[in-house]
Amino acid sequence: MTSPAWRLAPLCLLLFAACSKTPETASPPPPVAASSVPAPSGSSAVAWFKGNVDAAFAEAKRSNKPVFLYWGAVWCPYCNQVKATLFNRADFAERAKQFVPVELDGDSPEGQKLAARFKVRGYPTMILFRPDGTELTRLPGEVDAQRYLQVLALGMNANRPVKDVLASALAGKPTSADDWRLLAYYPFDADEEQLVSKAALPATLARLAAAVPPAESALATRLALKAFVAQAQVEPMPKLAGDAGAQLLAKLLADPAEVRSQFDLLIVEPDKVATLLTPAGGASRLALAAQWSKALEALTQDASLSTTDRLSALGARVALGKLPGATPVDAAQLRSQIKAADVATSNGFERQSVIYTAAGVLADAGLLDDSDALLTAELKRSHAPYYFMRMLGGNAKKRGDTSAALKWYEDAWAASQGSATRLQWGSGYLNGLLDLAPTDEARIESAAGKLFAEAAGTPNAFYERNRAVLERSAKKLGDWNAGGKHDASYRRIAAQAAQLCTKLPADDAQRPVCDKLFKAAR
């Protein structure tokens, strides 16, 4: 799924999106050291397994219990949201006694290598395994806690892995109601395309929706909605095929109970879905947008939802209000709701998610000064302020203030903590230089040199997220040197990268990955 990232609750994606309340020409304030703000404590009621991942699987075999693997990061907003709304619940802690709960931190020394083994990349990802290590299913990070517990119970009671359930359902074989429910809530966007490729996902979801028995119509609706969301990400946008989708959505939006049940899908890029399902320039699109916005407004006031979810519903209203001819969300109302959320949220974990979402909503609404004020105030409160520095840099970029944007990106890198996080933030700063200051060869060389020096000292620098960010920067450096425009600088950078590769043992699986980064230059 695509930007803005705050609308995509399942994953904590790389982003440069936010802003600063200082004038466009002003310099950003000095960075806040992450170590000066203690991480929230006492938030989890779960007795997490104390050993490493392999020891957890050994314990699972010994005790004949499933393994619950949580993959996350300290800075990730929605990881913090899960900690604040799920892991601290007594009923989840009680359920956790039935499995071996193990936490895998993306910044741990073996984190990214283990991520490659389990095929996880986006934070947070939660997986349920059999005691023998067979993956049963992945769990949705975006639904409310009560629904999550229900899906978790389905996974624990499952007789076969979800991939077998999917194959059976697509083949038209008998499929139980619980199996259909497991498929309907499966996070296809968090399994690294293990079950279905991204290209095939819309059609696969549509096939599943059509195959659901009539007695499980709510699950058919859910799968159809998932198909719409997946199809809306296809570029270029496919041509409209009838109005059946719009009719289904309008029927759903007229039912408050159904809206509440499917809220996690209704807040994901509704502007794109409305564009997919209705003809351009027609009254039907505006009517659907208005009906959708009204349904979302009720969700913004629904106390049964978390603060982050209510803010996400508000942000979805902002997106619908930006469709041509639609009614924008009132700025005063928006500010009021966000201020109330800010004041009411005291849990440090939850604030990481609430402020991220609120700042994204404000920026998407064009209220950059308000977004900046919220983010800047949070720098002294957050246990991972470097995340918000990146958002401030992204907003400065939106303003066209290149100097401030690059300063924020650089300060965020300097304050960031954790090996994988530092590579990600360093890559973000380098990529920002390549985009915003491509003629500043000296600064680009310096940033690239520092990044590859950090990579040289990072365990498993060429696995999963580490690999992805380094490959992205290498590609951008190659594009920057297209036609030999910066050949001397590029070759010096490539030479340093080559030294990094030669330090890896010849039989190390990372060696060919590293060698490919600047193969053309060498």
Buried (B, 14 or more C-beta within 10 A) or exposed (E): BEBBBBBBBBBBBBBBBBBBBBEEEEEBBEBBEBEEBEBBEEBBBBEBBEEBBEEBBBBBBEEEBBBBBBBBBBBBBBBBBBBBBBBBBEEBBEBBEEBBBBBBBBBBEBBBBBBBEBBBBBBBBBBBBBBEEEBBBBBBBBBBBEBBBEBBEBBBEBEBBBBEBBEBBBEEEEBBEBBBBBBBBBBBBBBBEEBBEEEEBBEBBBBBBEBBEEEBEBBBBBBBBBBBBBBBBBEEEEEBEEEEBBEBBBEBBEEEEBBBBBBBBBBBBBBBBBBBBBEEEEEBBBBBBBBBBBBBBEBBEBEEBBBBBBBBBBBBBBBBBBBEEBEBBEBEEBBEBBEEBBEEBEBBBBBBBBBBBBBBBBBBBBBBBBBBBBBBBBBEBBBBBBBBBBBBBBBBBBBEBBBBBBBBBBBBBBBBBBBBBBBBBBBBBBBBBBBBBBEBBEBBBEBBBBBBBBBBEBBBBBBBBBBBBBBBBBEBBBEBBEEEEBEEBBBBBBEBBBEBBEEBEEEEEBBEBBBEBBEEBE
